[in-house]
């Protein structure tokens, strides 16, 4: 019986993982059915804006920083209901 000699070839199997996309649904207000306008209210926020003055004397914003110390609430723009539980 002859033994098969290794040829030195190796085979690599590439497995493609399935590509998943998170499905995003449009937000709809459960109280009035609004699906277009929403707003947020941020309590106790500090904004720091750095400016540079141009030769003409106008101020150009260069950098903005925000420090949020309070809760962020999410509301319906139509009936003003608190929808914070929807935006998690």
LUMSE-587850 format. One record per atom (N, C-alpha, C, O, CB): z, x, y; residue in one letter; atom name; residue number from 1. Coordinates in Angstrom, 2 decimals. Glycine has a CB too. Example, Ala and Ser with C-alpha at 12.3 -4.5 7.8 and 13.67 -1.06 7.14 Angstrom:
REM residues 2
PT:zz:xx:yy:residu:atome:num
PT:7.80:13.19:-5.69:a:N:1
PT:7.80:12.30:-4.50:a:CA:1
PT:7.80:13.20:-3.30:a:C:1
PT:8.46:14.24:-3.32:a:O:1
PT:9.05:11.31:-4.47:a:CB:1
PT:7.08:12.85:-2.25:s:N:2
PT:7.14:13.67:-1.06:s:CA:2
PT:7.87:12.90:0.03:s:C:2
PT:8.04:13.41:1.14:s:O:2
PT:5.72:14.08:-0.60:s:CB:2
//
This chain:
REM residues 88
PT:zz:xx:yy:residu:atome:num
PT:0.00:0.82:-1.17:x:N:1
PT:0.00:0.00:0.00:x:CA:1
PT:0.00:0.87:1.24:x:C:1
PT:0.82:1.78:1.37:x:O:1
PT:1.19:-0.94:-0.01:x:CB:1
PT:-0.91:0.59:2.12:x:N:2
PT:-1.00:1.38:3.35:x:CA:2
PT:-0.10:0.77:4.42:x:C:2
PT:0.03:-0.45:4.54:x:O:2
PT:-2.47:1.45:3.85:x:CB:2
PT:0.51:1.65:5.16:x:N:3
PT:1.34:1.19:6.27:x:CA:3
PT:0.49:1.16:7.53:x:C:3
PT:-0.31:2.06:7.78:x:O:3
PT:2.60:2.11:6.47:x:CB:3
PT:0.67:0.11:8.30:x:N:4
PT:-0.06:0.01:9.56:x:CA:4
PT:0.60:0.92:10.58:x:C:4
PT:1.81:0.83:10.82:x:O:4
PT:-0.12:-1.46:10.08:x:CB:4
PT:-0.18:1.77:11.18:x:N:5
PT:0.35:2.67:12.20:x:CA:5
PT:0.35:1.97:13.55:x:C:5
PT:-0.61:1.27:13.88:x:O:5
PT:-0.48:3.98:12.26:x:CB:5
PT:1.38:2.14:14.31:x:N:6
PT:1.40:1.52:15.63:x:CA:6
PT:0.31:2.10:16.52:x:C:6
PT:0.09:3.31:16.53:x:O:6
PT:2.77:1.70:16.28:x:CB:6
PT:-0.35:1.26:17.24:x:N:7
PT:-1.46:1.70:18.07:x:CA:7
PT:-1.01:2.10:19.46:x:C:7
PT:-1.81:2.63:20.24:x:O:7
PT:-2.49:0.61:18.17:x:CB:7
PT:0.23:1.86:19.79:x:N:8
PT:0.71:2.22:21.11:x:CA:8
PT:0.51:1.12:22.14:x:C:8
PT:0.92:1.24:23.29:x:O:8
PT:0.04:3.46:21.58:x:CB:8
PT:-0.12:0.06:21.72:x:N:9
PT:-0.33:-1.06:22.65:x:CA:9
PT:0.89:-1.98:22.64:x:C:9
PT:1.46:-2.28:21.59:x:O:9
PT:-1.61:-1.86:22.27:x:CB:9
PT:1.24:-2.38:23.79:x:N:10
PT:2.32:-3.36:23.90:x:CA:10
PT:1.77:-4.58:24.61:x:C:10
PT:0.91:-4.48:25.48:x:O:10
PT:3.56:-2.78:24.66:x:CB:10
PT:2.27:-5.68:24.23:x:N:11
PT:1.84:-6.94:24.85:x:CA:11
PT:2.99:-7.51:25.66:x:C:11
PT:4.11:-7.64:25.17:x:O:11
PT:1.36:-7.97:23.77:x:CB:11
PT:2.69:-7.82:26.87:x:N:12
PT:3.69:-8.44:27.74:x:CA:12
PT:3.30:-9.89:27.92:x:C:12
PT:2.16:-10.22:28.23:x:O:12
PT:3.79:-7.70:29.11:x:CB:12
PT:4.25:-10.73:27.72:x:N:13
PT:4.02:-12.16:27.89:x:CA:13
PT:4.61:-12.55:29.24:x:C:13
PT:5.80:-12.35:29.49:x:O:13
PT:4.65:-13.00:26.72:x:CB:13
PT:3.78:-13.11:30.09:x:N:14
PT:4.24:-13.59:31.38:x:CA:14
PT:4.41:-15.09:31.28:x:C:14
PT:3.50:-15.82:30.90:x:O:14
PT:3.25:-13.21:32.52:x:CB:14
PT:5.58:-15.53:31.64:x:N:15
PT:5.87:-16.96:31.60:x:CA:15
PT:6.01:-17.43:33.04:x:C:15
PT:6.82:-16.90:33.80:x:O:15
PT:7.18:-17.27:30.77:x:CB:15
PT:5.23:-18.42:33.39:x:N:16
PT:5.34:-18.98:34.72:x:CA:16
PT:6.38:-20.08:34.71:x:C:16
PT:6.34:-21.00:33.89:x:O:16
PT:3.97:-19.52:35.21:x:CB:16
PT:7.32:-19.96:35.63:x:N:17
PT:8.35:-20.98:35.73:x:CA:17
PT:7.77:-22.18:36.49:x:C:17
PT:6.93:-22.01:37.38:x:O:17
PT:9.63:-20.43:36.45:x:CB:17
PT:8.22:-23.35:36.14:x:N:18
PT:7.71:-24.52:36.89:x:CA:18
PT:8.15:-24.45:38.34:x:C:18
PT:9.26:-24.01:38.66:x:O:18
PT:8.21:-25.83:36.24:x:CB:18
PT:7.28:-24.89:39.21:x:N:19
PT:7.55:-24.87:40.64:x:CA:19
PT:8.08:-26.23:41.05:x:C:19
PT:7.40:-27.25:40.92:x:O:19
PT:6.27:-24.51:41.44:x:CB:19
PT:9.30:-26.23:41.54:x:N:20
PT:9.93:-27.49:41.93:x:CA:20
PT:9.94:-27.63:43.44:x:C:20
PT:10.23:-26.67:44.15:x:O:20
PT:11.37:-27.57:41.37:x:CB:20
PT:9.62:-28.79:43.92:x:N:21
PT:9.72:-29.12:45.33:x:CA:21
PT:10.79:-30.18:45.48:x:C:21
PT:10.81:-31.18:44.75:x:O:21
PT:8.35:-29.60:45.91:x:CB:21
PT:11.68:-29.96:46.42:x:N:22
PT:12.67:-31.00:46.65:x:CA:22
PT:11.99:-32.17:47.35:x:C:22
PT:11.28:-31.99:48.34:x:O:22
PT:13.87:-30.45:47.48:x:CB:22
PT:12.21:-33.33:46.84:x:N:23
PT:11.58:-34.52:47.40:x:CA:23
PT:12.43:-34.99:48.57:x:C:23
PT:13.62:-35.27:48.42:x:O:23
PT:11.42:-35.64:46.32:x:CB:23
PT:11.81:-35.08:49.70:x:N:24
PT:12.52:-35.54:50.89:x:CA:24
PT:12.07:-36.96:51.20:x:C:24
PT:10.88:-37.25:51.30:x:O:24
PT:12.28:-34.59:52.11:x:CB:24
PT:13.03:-37.82:51.34:x:N:25
PT:12.73:-39.19:51.68:x:CA:25
PT:13.00:-39.39:53.16:x:C:25
PT:13.85:-38.71:53.75:x:O:25
PT:13.57:-40.18:50.83:x:CB:25
PT:12.28:-40.32:53.76:x:N:26
PT:12.54:-40.63:55.16:x:CA:26
PT:13.86:-41.36:55.27:x:C:26
PT:14.19:-42.22:54.45:x:O:26
PT:11.39:-41.47:55.76:x:CB:26
PT:14.61:-41.00:56.31:x:N:27
PT:15.86:-41.70:56.57:x:CA:27
PT:15.56:-43.10:57.09:x:C:27
PT:14.67:-43.30:57.91:x:O:27
PT:16.74:-40.92:57.58:x:CB:27
PT:16.31:-44.05:56.60:x:N:28
PT:16.20:-45.44:57.07:x:CA:28
PT:17.61:-45.93:57.33:x:C:28
PT:18.48:-45.78:56.48:x:O:28
PT:15.44:-46.36:56.03:x:CB:28
PT:17.84:-46.50:58.49:x:N:29
PT:19.15:-47.04:58.82:x:CA:29
PT:19.42:-48.23:57.90:x:C:29
PT:18.62:-49.17:57.86:x:O:29
PT:19.24:-47.45:60.33:x:CB:29
PT:20.53:-48.20:57.16:x:N:30
PT:20.83:-49.32:56.27:x:CA:30
PT:21.25:-50.59:57.00:x:C:30
PT:21.33:-51.66:56.40:x:O:30
PT:21.91:-48.92:55.30:x:CB:30
PT:21.52:-50.47:58.30:x:N:31
PT:21.99:-51.63:59.06:x:CA:31
PT:20.87:-52.38:59.77:x:C:31
PT:20.87:-53.61:59.80:x:O:31
PT:23.02:-51.19:60.07:x:CB:31
PT:19.90:-51.64:60.34:x:N:32
PT:18.84:-52.31:61.10:x:CA:32
PT:17.44:-51.97:60.61:x:C:32
PT:16.47:-52.58:61.08:x:O:32
PT:18.96:-51.94:62.56:x:CB:32
PT:17.30:-51.03:59.68:x:N:33
PT:15.98:-50.67:59.16:x:CA:33
PT:15.22:-49.67:60.01:x:C:33
PT:14.06:-49.38:59.72:x:O:33
PT:15.16:-51.90:59.01:x:CB:33
PT:15.83:-49.13:61.05:x:N:34
PT:15.18:-48.13:61.91:x:CA:34
PT:14.83:-46.89:61.08:x:C:34
PT:15.64:-46.43:60.27:x:O:34
PT:16.09:-47.75:63.10:x:CB:34
PT:13.64:-46.36:61.30:x:N:35
PT:13.23:-45.14:60.60:x:CA:35
PT:12.62:-44.11:61.54:x:C:35
PT:12.05:-43.12:61.09:x:O:35
PT:12.25:-45.47:59.49:x:CB:35
PT:12.73:-44.34:62.86:x:N:36
PT:12.06:-43.46:63.81:x:CA:36
PT:12.99:-42.65:64.70:x:C:36
PT:12.77:-41.45:64.87:x:O:36
PT:11.17:-44.26:64.67:x:CB:36
PT:14.02:-43.25:65.26:x:N:37
PT:14.83:-42.58:66.27:x:CA:37
PT:16.28:-42.42:65.81:x:C:37
PT:16.93:-43.39:65.40:x:O:37
PT:14.79:-43.35:67.59:x:CB:37
PT:16.77:-41.18:65.88:x:N:38
PT:18.14:-40.86:65.53:x:CA:38
PT:18.65:-39.83:66.53:x:C:38
PT:17.86:-39.16:67.18:x:O:38
PT:18.25:-40.33:64.06:x:CB:38
PT:19.96:-39.70:66.64:x:N:39
PT:20.52:-38.67:67.53:x:CA:39
PT:21.83:-38.16:66.95:x:C:39
PT:22.47:-38.82:66.13:x:O:39
PT:20.73:-39.23:68.97:x:CB:39
PT:22.22:-36.97:67.40:x:N:40
PT:23.48:-36.35:66.99:x:CA:40
PT:24.38:-36.15:68.19:x:C:40
PT:23.91:-35.93:69.31:x:O:40
PT:23.22:-35.00:66.28:x:CB:40
PT:25.65:-36.24:67.94:x:N:41
PT:26.65:-35.92:68.96:x:CA:41
PT:27.52:-34.80:68.40:x:C:41
PT:28.10:-34.94:67.32:x:O:41
PT:27.52:-37.18:69.37:x:CB:41
PT:27.60:-33.69:69.13:x:N:42
PT:28.41:-32.55:68.72:x:CA:42
PT:29.60:-32.48:69.66:x:C:42
PT:29.44:-32.40:70.88:x:O:42
PT:27.58:-31.20:68.74:x:CB:42
PT:30.80:-32.51:69.10:x:N:43
PT:32.01:-32.47:69.90:x:CA:43
PT:32.52:-31.03:69.99:x:C:43
PT:32.42:-30.26:69.04:x:O:43
PT:33.09:-33.39:69.31:x:CB:43
PT:33.05:-30.69:71.14:x:N:44
PT:33.66:-29.38:71.38:x:CA:44
PT:32.70:-28.23:71.06:x:C:44
PT:32.98:-27.42:70.18:x:O:44
PT:34.92:-29.23:70.54:x:CB:44
PT:31.61:-28.17:71.75:x:N:45
PT:30.63:-27.10:71.55:x:CA:45
PT:30.60:-26.23:72.80:x:C:45
PT:30.72:-26.72:73.93:x:O:45
PT:29.22:-27.68:71.24:x:CB:45
PT:30.43:-24.94:72.60:x:N:46
PT:30.29:-23.99:73.69:x:CA:46
PT:28.92:-23.34:73.57:x:C:46
PT:28.58:-22.79:72.52:x:O:46
PT:31.44:-22.92:73.68:x:CB:46
PT:28.14:-23.39:74.63:x:N:47
PT:26.82:-22.77:74.65:x:CA:47
PT:26.86:-21.59:75.62:x:C:47
PT:27.33:-21.71:76.75:x:O:47
PT:25.70:-23.79:75.06:x:CB:47
PT:26.36:-20.45:75.15:x:N:48
PT:26.29:-19.25:75.97:x:CA:48
PT:24.82:-18.87:76.09:x:C:48
PT:24.17:-18.57:75.09:x:O:48
PT:27.14:-18.09:75.36:x:CB:48
PT:24.31:-18.88:77.32:x:N:49
PT:22.89:-18.59:77.56:x:CA:49
PT:22.81:-17.35:78.44:x:C:49
PT:23.38:-17.30:79.53:x:O:49
PT:22.17:-19.82:78.22:x:CB:49
PT:22.08:-16.34:77.95:x:N:50
PT:21.88:-15.10:78.71:x:CA:50
PT:20.56:-15.21:79.47:x:C:50
PT:19.54:-15.62:78.91:x:O:50
PT:21.88:-13.84:77.76:x:CB:50
PT:20.58:-14.85:80.75:x:N:51
PT:19.40:-14.93:81.61:x:CA:51
PT:19.05:-13.57:82.18:x:C:51
PT:19.92:-12.72:82.36:x:O:51
PT:19.63:-15.94:82.75:x:CB:51
PT:17.78:-13.36:82.45:x:N:52
PT:17.30:-12.23:83.23:x:CA:52
PT:16.61:-12.80:84.47:x:C:52
PT:15.87:-13.78:84.39:x:O:52
PT:16.32:-11.31:82.40:x:CB:52
PT:16.86:-12.17:85.60:x:N:53
PT:16.23:-12.63:86.84:x:CA:53
PT:14.93:-11.87:87.06:x:C:53
PT:14.89:-10.64:86.98:x:O:53
PT:17.18:-12.44:88.04:x:CB:53
PT:13.87:-12.60:87.32:x:N:54
PT:12.56:-11.98:87.56:x:CA:54
PT:12.47:-11.47:88.99:x:C:54
PT:13.36:-11.72:89.81:x:O:54
PT:11.42:-12.99:87.26:x:CB:54
PT:11.39:-10.76:89.29:x:N:55
PT:11.18:-10.26:90.65:x:CA:55
PT:11.03:-11.39:91.66:x:C:55
PT:11.35:-11.23:92.83:x:O:55
PT:9.95:-9.36:90.70:x:CB:55
PT:10.55:-12.55:91.19:x:N:56
PT:10.39:-13.70:92.09:x:CA:56
PT:11.70:-14.44:92.33:x:C:56
PT:11.76:-15.33:93.19:x:O:56
PT:9.36:-14.67:91.52:x:CB:56
PT:12.75:-14.08:91.59:x:N:57
PT:14.05:-14.72:91.78:x:CA:57
PT:14.33:-15.86:90.81:x:C:57
PT:15.38:-16.49:90.90:x:O:57
PT:14.14:-15.24:93.17:x:CB:57
PT:13.43:-16.13:89.88:x:N:58
PT:13.70:-17.19:88.90:x:CA:58
PT:14.47:-16.61:87.72:x:C:58
PT:14.36:-15.42:87.42:x:O:58
PT:12.38:-17.84:88.43:x:CB:58
PT:15.23:-17.44:87.05:x:N:59
PT:16.00:-17.03:85.89:x:CA:59
PT:15.26:-17.40:84.62:x:C:59
PT:14.85:-18.55:84.43:x:O:59
PT:17.40:-17.68:85.92:x:CB:59
PT:15.09:-16.44:83.75:x:N:60
PT:14.42:-16.64:82.46:x:CA:60
PT:15.46:-16.55:81.35:x:C:60
PT:16.13:-15.52:81.23:x:O:60
PT:13.27:-15.59:82.24:x:CB:60
PT:15.61:-17.59:80.53:x:N:61
PT:16.57:-17.49:79.41:x:CA:61
PT:16.07:-16.50:78.37:x:C:61
PT:14.91:-16.53:77.96:x:O:61
PT:16.79:-18.87:78.76:x:CB:61
PT:16.97:-15.61:77.95:x:N:62
PT:16.62:-14.56:77.00:x:CA:62
PT:17.22:-14.85:75.62:x:C:62
PT:16.56:-14.66:74.60:x:O:62
PT:17.09:-13.20:77.52:x:CB:62
PT:18.45:-15.30:75.61:x:N:63
PT:19.16:-15.50:74.35:x:CA:63
PT:20.12:-16.66:74.50:x:C:63
PT:20.74:-16.84:75.54:x:O:63
PT:19.91:-14.23:73.92:x:CB:63
PT:20.24:-17.46:73.44:x:N:64
PT:21.17:-18.58:73.45:x:CA:64
PT:22.08:-18.50:72.23:x:C:64
PT:21.62:-18.19:71.13:x:O:64
PT:20.41:-19.93:73.48:x:CB:64
PT:23.35:-18.76:72.43:x:N:65
PT:24.32:-18.80:71.34:x:CA:65
PT:25.08:-20.11:71.46:x:C:65
PT:25.34:-20.59:72.56:x:O:65
PT:25.29:-17.58:71.38:x:CB:65
PT:25.43:-20.68:70.31:x:N:66
PT:26.21:-21.91:70.31:x:CA:66
PT:27.38:-21.76:69.35:x:C:66
PT:27.22:-21.25:68.24:x:O:66
PT:25.34:-23.12:69.92:x:CB:66
PT:28.54:-22.19:69.78:x:N:67
PT:29.72:-22.18:68.92:x:CA:67
PT:30.18:-23.62:68.78:x:C:67
PT:30.58:-24.25:69.76:x:O:67
PT:30.86:-21.26:69.50:x:CB:67
PT:30.12:-24.14:67.55:x:N:68
PT:30.48:-25.53:67.29:x:CA:68
PT:31.90:-25.57:66.74:x:C:68
PT:32.18:-25.00:65.69:x:O:68
PT:29.49:-26.20:66.31:x:CB:68
PT:32.78:-26.24:67.46:x:N:69
PT:34.18:-26.29:67.04:x:CA:69
PT:34.60:-27.67:66.58:x:C:69
PT:35.68:-27.83:66.01:x:O:69
PT:35.08:-25.83:68.16:x:CB:69
PT:33.78:-28.66:66.82:x:N:70
PT:34.13:-30.02:66.45:x:CA:70
PT:33.14:-30.60:65.46:x:C:70
PT:32.20:-29.93:65.04:x:O:70
PT:34.20:-30.90:67.68:x:CB:70
PT:33.37:-31.85:65.08:x:N:71
PT:32.47:-32.49:64.11:x:CA:71
PT:31.11:-32.82:64.72:x:C:71
PT:30.98:-32.99:65.93:x:O:71
PT:33.11:-33.75:63.56:x:CB:71
PT:30.12:-32.92:63.85:x:N:72
PT:28.78:-33.33:64.26:x:CA:72
PT:28.55:-34.71:63.67:x:C:72
PT:28.62:-34.90:62.45:x:O:72
PT:27.68:-32.31:63.79:x:CB:72
PT:28.29:-35.67:64.52:x:N:73
PT:28.07:-37.04:64.07:x:CA:73
PT:26.60:-37.41:64.25:x:C:73
PT:25.97:-37.00:65.23:x:O:73
PT:28.99:-38.04:64.84:x:CB:73
PT:26.07:-38.18:63.31:x:N:74
PT:24.67:-38.56:63.28:x:CA:74
PT:24.58:-40.08:63.43:x:C:74
PT:25.23:-40.82:62.70:x:O:74
PT:23.98:-38.09:61.96:x:CB:74
PT:23.77:-40.54:64.40:x:N:75
PT:23.71:-41.97:64.73:x:CA:75
PT:22.28:-42.51:64.70:x:C:75
PT:21.31:-41.77:64.87:x:O:75
PT:24.31:-42.21:66.10:x:CB:75
PT:22.18:-43.80:64.47:x:N:76
PT:20.90:-44.51:64.55:x:CA:76
PT:20.56:-44.69:66.03:x:C:76
PT:21.42:-45.06:66.82:x:O:76
PT:20.96:-45.90:63.81:x:CB:76
PT:19.32:-44.42:66.38:x:N:77
PT:18.90:-44.55:67.78:x:CA:77
PT:18.64:-45.98:68.19:x:C:77
PT:18.47:-46.26:69.38:x:O:77
PT:17.67:-43.74:68.01:x:CB:77
PT:18.62:-46.90:67.25:x:N:78
PT:18.34:-48.30:67.57:x:CA:78
PT:19.63:-49.12:67.67:x:C:78
PT:19.87:-49.78:68.68:x:O:78
PT:17.42:-48.90:66.51:x:CB:78
PT:20.46:-49.10:66.61:x:N:79
PT:21.67:-49.92:66.62:x:CA:79
PT:22.94:-49.10:66.86:x:C:79
PT:24.03:-49.66:66.90:x:O:79
PT:21.80:-50.67:65.31:x:CB:79
PT:22.81:-47.78:67.02:x:N:80
PT:23.92:-46.86:67.32:x:CA:80
PT:24.99:-46.82:66.23:x:C:80
PT:26.14:-46.52:66.52:x:O:80
PT:24.56:-47.24:68.63:x:CB:80
PT:24.62:-47.12:65.00:x:N:81
PT:25.57:-47.05:63.88:x:CA:81
PT:25.78:-45.60:63.46:x:C:81
PT:24.86:-44.79:63.52:x:O:81
PT:25.08:-47.89:62.68:x:CB:81
PT:27.00:-45.28:63.05:x:N:82
PT:27.31:-43.93:62.57:x:CA:82
PT:26.70:-43.74:61.19:x:C:82
PT:27.08:-44.42:60.24:x:O:82
PT:28.86:-43.69:62.53:x:CB:82
PT:25.75:-42.82:61.07:x:N:83
PT:25.06:-42.54:59.81:x:CA:83
PT:25.34:-41.14:59.31:x:C:83
PT:24.53:-40.56:58.58:x:O:83
PT:23.56:-42.74:59.97:x:CB:83
PT:26.47:-40.58:59.68:x:N:84
PT:26.82:-39.21:59.29:x:CA:84
PT:26.82:-39.04:57.78:x:C:84
PT:26.54:-37.95:57.28:x:O:84
PT:28.18:-38.82:59.85:x:CB:84
PT:27.13:-40.09:57.04:x:N:85
PT:27.17:-40.00:55.58:x:CA:85
PT:25.79:-39.81:54.98:x:C:85
PT:25.69:-39.38:53.83:x:O:85
PT:27.81:-41.24:55.01:x:CB:85
PT:24.72:-40.13:55.71:x:N:86
PT:23.36:-39.96:55.20:x:CA:86
PT:22.84:-38.54:55.35:x:C:86
PT:21.94:-38.14:54.62:x:O:86
PT:22.43:-40.90:55.90:x:CB:86
PT:23.38:-37.78:56.27:x:N:87
PT:22.86:-36.44:56.58:x:CA:87
PT:23.78:-35.37:56.02:x:C:87
PT:24.41:-34.63:56.77:x:O:87
PT:22.69:-36.26:58.10:x:CB:87
PT:23.84:-35.29:54.72:x:N:88
PT:24.67:-34.30:54.06:x:CA:88
PT:23.79:-33.24:53.45:x:C:88
PT:24.29:-32.30:52.84:x:O:88
PT:25.56:-34.93:52.98:x:CB:88
//
